[in-house]
Amino acid sequence: MLLLARARGEINFGLHRQSHALMTCLVPSGSPDSHLHFLDGMGGGYARAAEMMEAGALGDVQHHVL
């Protein structure tokens, strides 16, 4: 799904595999529509994935997926 969306130019993304993750639940108001989750890796997660994405290191993303 992500690869197809990237091929259509709808998204861009990075991946970084780690053994532990942290999930943050954000509820900025009492509205059910304002609830979201942010997942990140313990050792760099989104920042490392962004570095890989900017460097073009993802190539064939399927090699990085668990």
C-alpha positions as CSV (number, residue, x, y, z in Angstrom):
1,M,0.0,0.0,0.0
2,L,2.8,2.5,0.9
3,L,4.8,1.6,-2.2
4,L,1.8,2.2,-4.5
5,A,1.0,5.5,-2.8
6,R,4.6,6.6,-3.2
7,A,4.6,5.6,-6.9
8,R,1.5,7.8,-7.4
9,G,3.3,10.7,-5.7
10,E,0.8,10.9,-2.8
11,I,3.3,10.2,0.0
12,N,6.9,9.8,0.9
13,F,8.1,7.8,3.8
14,G,11.1,6.3,5.6
15,L,11.6,3.1,7.6
16,H,14.0,2.2,10.3
17,R,13.8,-1.2,12.1
18,Q,14.3,-1.4,15.8
19,S,13.6,-3.8,18.7
20,H,11.6,-1.4,20.8
21,A,9.0,1.3,20.2
22,L,7.3,4.1,22.0
23,M,3.6,5.0,21.3
24,T,2.4,8.5,22.3
25,C,-1.4,9.1,22.5
26,L,-2.4,12.7,21.8
27,V,-5.8,13.9,22.8
28,P,-5.8,17.7,22.3
29,S,-9.5,18.1,23.1
30,G,-12.5,16.1,24.2
31,S,-13.6,15.6,20.6
32,P,-13.3,12.0,19.3
33,D,-11.9,13.3,16.1
34,S,-8.8,14.9,17.8
35,H,-7.4,11.6,19.0
36,L,-4.2,10.3,17.3
37,H,-1.2,8.1,17.9
38,F,2.5,8.8,17.2
39,L,4.8,5.7,17.0
40,D,8.6,6.1,17.2
41,G,11.5,3.8,17.7
42,M,13.6,3.8,20.9
43,G,16.9,4.5,19.2
44,G,16.1,7.3,16.7
45,G,13.1,6.0,14.8
46,Y,11.5,8.7,12.7
47,A,14.8,10.8,12.7
48,R,16.8,7.8,11.3
49,A,14.1,7.0,8.8
50,A,14.1,10.6,7.6
51,E,17.9,10.5,7.2
52,M,17.5,7.3,5.1
53,M,14.7,8.8,3.1
54,E,16.7,12.0,2.3
55,A,19.8,9.9,1.4
56,G,17.7,7.8,-1.0
57,A,18.8,4.7,1.0
58,L,15.4,3.0,0.8
59,G,15.7,1.8,-2.7
60,D,13.6,-1.3,-2.5
61,V,11.7,-0.6,0.7
62,Q,10.6,-4.3,0.9
63,H,14.1,-5.1,2.3
64,H,13.6,-2.9,5.3
65,V,10.1,-4.1,6.3
66,L,9.8,-6.6,9.2
